[in-house]
Amino acid sequence: MTIADILDPLQQPLVTVLDTPVSWTEVLGFGSGALCVWLVARQHLANWPIGIANNLFFVLLFTQSGLYADAGLQIVFIALAAYGWWTWTHGGGPGTAVLPVRRTTRTEWTWLLAAGVAGTLGLTLLLSRATDSTVPFWDALTTSLSLMATYGQCRKRVESWWLWIAADLVYIPLYAYKELYLTSLLYVGFLTLCVLGLRGWSRDLASPRRADAEVPA
C-alpha cells in the first residue's frame, strides 16, 4: 500500500456545494481550522496540536488546487507551531508559567514589514516563473501576511490579529475564485473569530490586574 492509496479516501467528494464537490480533506480542514482559531482566541495551549493537524489537511487541499505557496506555507506553519507551543509554555520568563499578551515593538514592526514586502515580491516572482499558478501575487501576499501573523501569534503580540484579519479579507475571495467554497466560508468564520480574538487579547492587555503584575517592585 502506497501513501497515495492511504490519502485517496480523503480526496473523495463528501458533499456538493454550489455544484462543486467538497472533499473530506476540505471538510476536515474546515473543522480543525475553526477549532484552532477559537482556541487561540481563548489562549488555550491545545491550539498548537490542532493547528498542526489543520496544516496537514491544507497541504493536501492546496496542492490539489494549485495554491503552491499556500501549500508550502503549511509546512512552515508546522515548524512555527512547534516554536509557538514551546514559547507559550516557556516564554513567560522567570516566575511566570504563562506568556503574557504584549504589543508589537517598533523594531519588530520594522523587521516584519521588511520581510513581508520582500517575501511577497520574491514569492510572486517564483510562482510566476516556476509554477502554473493563476494567482501568483495574491497567493504570495496571503502567504507573507500569514507568516507575519503567525510570528505575532507565537509571541502573543496583540497586533497579530490585525494581520490575520488583513489576510482573511484576501483569502475569502481568493478561495471562492479557486472554487474552494467551503474553505472560503471557513475564512469568513475565521474573520469573525479574529475580531473576537482581537477584542479578547486587547482586554487582557488592558487588564488592571495584568498592569499591576508588570510594575517592577
N, C-alpha and C positions, 0 to 999 in steps of 0.2 A: 504493500500500500504506500502510495506517494503522498507528499504534502498536498498536492493538487486534489487528490481523492478525499483527503480529510477536510479541505476547505470548500470543496464544491457544494456541499449542502448549505453552507452559509450564503452562497451566492445565488441560491434558488429563490424565485419570487415567493413572497408570503402573501402580500395583498397588492391591489392595484389602486393607485391614486391618480386621478385625472388621466386615465388611460395609460398610465406608466407603471410598470411592475416595480414593486418595492421589495428588496431582498431582505433576508434575515440579517445580513450584515448592517444594513441601514437601520433596521428596527432596533437591533441591539446597541448600535451606536447612539441612536436616539435616547434610549432608556438610560444607558450608563452615563452619557454626557449630561443629561438633565440632573441626574442624581449627583454627579460630581460637582457641578456648579452650585447646587443647593448646599452641599456640604462645605464648599469653600466659603460661601456667604456666611455660614454658621461657624466658620473657623474650626471645622471638625477634621481631625487628622486622617480619617478614613477617605477623604477626598483624593489622596495621592494614589493608593492602590486601585480605587475605582477609576481614576483618571487614566492610569496605565492600561487598564482593560479597554477603556474607550479609545485610546490611541491605537491599539492593535486592531480594533474593528475598523477604524477610519483609514488605516494603512491599506487594507483591502479595498475599501469603498472608493477611495480617491484614486488609487492606481487604476481601477476599472474605468473610472470616469475621465481619465486624462488630466487630473489635477495633480501633477507630479510634484510641484513644490509643496502642496499641502500634504501629500503622502510622505515626502521626506521629512516634513516638519514634525510629523507624529513621532518619528524616531528621536528627533531632538527633544520633543516633549517628554519622552520616556526618561531620557537622561536628566532633564531638568526636574522631572518629578522625583527622581531619586535624591537630587540635591535639595529640592524643596522639602521633602519628607524629613531629611536629616536636619535642615535648618529650622524647621518648625519645632523640632524636639530638642535641638542643641544650641540654637542661635540666640536664646534669650539672655545669655551672659550669666555670670556668677550670681547665685541667689535667686534665680527665677527659672522655672521649668517651661515657661511659655514665651514664645517670641511675640513681643507687643506690636501692634499696628503703629506705623510711623509714616511720615511724609517723605516723598522722594526728594533727595537733596539736589542742589543746583548742579553739583558735579555729576551725579547720576543722570540727570536730565541731559546734560551735555553729551555724555557718552552714549546714552540711549538714542538720542535724536541722530547723532552722527552715524551710529551703527544701523539705525533704521533706514536712513536715506541711502547709505552705501549698500545695505542689503537689498533694498528694493530695486535699485539700479542694476546691481550685479545679477540678481536673480532674473530680472526682466530680460537682460541680455542673454543669459544662459538658456532660459526657457524658449526664447525666440529662435535661437540658433541650434539648440541641441535636442529639442523635443517638438512634438506636433501640437503643443498647447495652443488653443484658440483664444486664451485669455491670459497671456504671459504677464502683463503689468498687474492686473487685478489679483492674480494668483501670488505674485511676488509681494504686492502690497499687504495682503492679508497675512502672508507668512511673516513678514517683518513686524507688523503690528502685534501679531500673536506672540512672537518671541519676546518682544519688549514687555508685553503684558505679563507673560509667564515669569519673567525675571522679577517683576514687581510683586507678583503673587508669592513667589518663593521667599522674598524678603519682607512680605506683608506691608508693602507700600500701598497706601490708600488710593493713589492715582492710577494704580494698575487697572482698576475698574473702568476708568475713563478710556484707557487704551483698548480694553475688551469691548466696550460699547462702540468705539470707532470701528474696530474690526468687524463686529457683528453687523453694523449698518452696511458694510460692503458684502459680507458673507451671504446675507439673506437674498439679495437679488442675484448674486453670483451663482449660488446653488440652484435657484429656480431656473436660471438660464441654462444650466447643465442638466436640467430635468431631475434634480435630486430634491423633489418637492418635500418629502418628509424631513430631510436634513435642513432644508430652508425653514420649514416650520419649527424645527428644533431650535434654530438660531433665533427665531422670534421669542421663543421661551427663554433662551439664553440671555437675550437682551433684557427681558423683564427681570430675570434673576440677577443680572449685573447691576441694574438700578437698585434692587433691594440690597445687594451686597455692598454697593457704594454707600447707601444710607446706613447700613449696619456698622460697617467699618468706620465711617465718619463719626457715628455716635460713640463708638468705642474710643476713637482718638480724642474726642472732646470730653470724655467722661471725667468729672472732677476727681473721682477715686483714682483713675489712671494718672491724672496730672499730679496728684499728691504723691503717688508712688514713685514718680520720676524726679521729684525735687530732692537734690542731694542733701544729706544730713549735715 
